[in-house]
Amino acid sequence: MENQPKLKVCGLTKLDQIKELIDLKIDLLGFIFYDKSPRYVLNHLSLKQISEINHRGKVGVFVNESIKGIVEIASEAQLDFIQLHGDEDEKYINLLRQMIGENVKIIKVIRIGQQNIEELQKTINQQSETVNYLLFDTDSKAFGGTGKTFDWNILNEIKIPIPYFLSGGISLENIDQLTTISHQPIALDINSKFEIEPGNKNLEKIKEFLSLIKNEKSSI
């Protein structure tokens, strides 16, 4: 696993698909706890059902949720990672860290849109030191999966002080372009490009993608 990125499949809603993904040794399983999302997991699974999924890479995705709400959900669903996809600031994240402890890792999403390199770098530099990972995604008004990529060359022009996830429109068609990034992501986050409909994953496409990133020497 030294040179190849981990894989996170986000927006999961179906237990049978989750079991298949675990059999495929998918590294990270993403559950969206944002009720405006078409992939809102609590419309499909209970916190108890999520807690019973035997996997060490369960990621809860939250958007401007109360800290108390996150702590309760993380505990009841036995989450391993918290992904913050909203406007959570340093003060918020520091308080969340105090309440959630050190064992649960925090991923902070940075949405890339029209800002210039200096603005983007400033946003990165302002992140709480308690954040474990950054995640770069395409900006959208809806706080979530646009299925669109941003210009990955931007990542070559900024300093990224901690490991990061790459998200936003990653697909079978553009996976080869990852080689243009000098500072490689620790993980790739896939969602809408690998679905039949929101929350219903196309497992054959995921298997194909997995074989590409695991086996092709030229990929990463």
RACOR-V610070 format. One record per run of one state. SS is the DSSP state (~ for helix, > for strand, _ for the rest). FROM is the first residue (numbers start at 1). LEN is the number of residues. If there is no record, write none. Layout:
BEGIN
ss:SS from:FROM len:LEN
ss:SS from:FROM len:LEN
END
This chain:
BEGIN
ss:_ from:1 len:5
ss:> from:6 len:4
ss:_ from:10 len:5
ss:~ from:15 len:9
ss:_ from:24 len:4
ss:> from:28 len:5
ss:_ from:33 len:7
ss:> from:40 len:1
ss:~ from:41 len:3
ss:_ from:44 len:3
ss:~ from:47 len:5
ss:_ from:52 len:6
ss:> from:58 len:5
ss:_ from:63 len:4
ss:~ from:67 len:11
ss:_ from:78 len:3
ss:> from:81 len:4
ss:_ from:85 len:5
ss:~ from:90 len:11
ss:_ from:101 len:4
ss:> from:105 len:8
ss:_ from:113 len:4
ss:~ from:117 len:9
ss:_ from:126 len:7
ss:> from:133 len:6
ss:_ from:139 len:13
ss:~ from:152 len:6
ss:_ from:158 len:6
ss:> from:164 len:3
ss:_ from:167 len:8
ss:~ from:175 len:6
ss:_ from:181 len:6
ss:> from:187 len:4
ss:_ from:191 len:1
ss:~ from:192 len:3
ss:> from:195 len:3
ss:_ from:198 len:2
ss:> from:200 len:2
ss:_ from:202 len:1
ss:~ from:203 len:13
ss:_ from:216 len:5
END
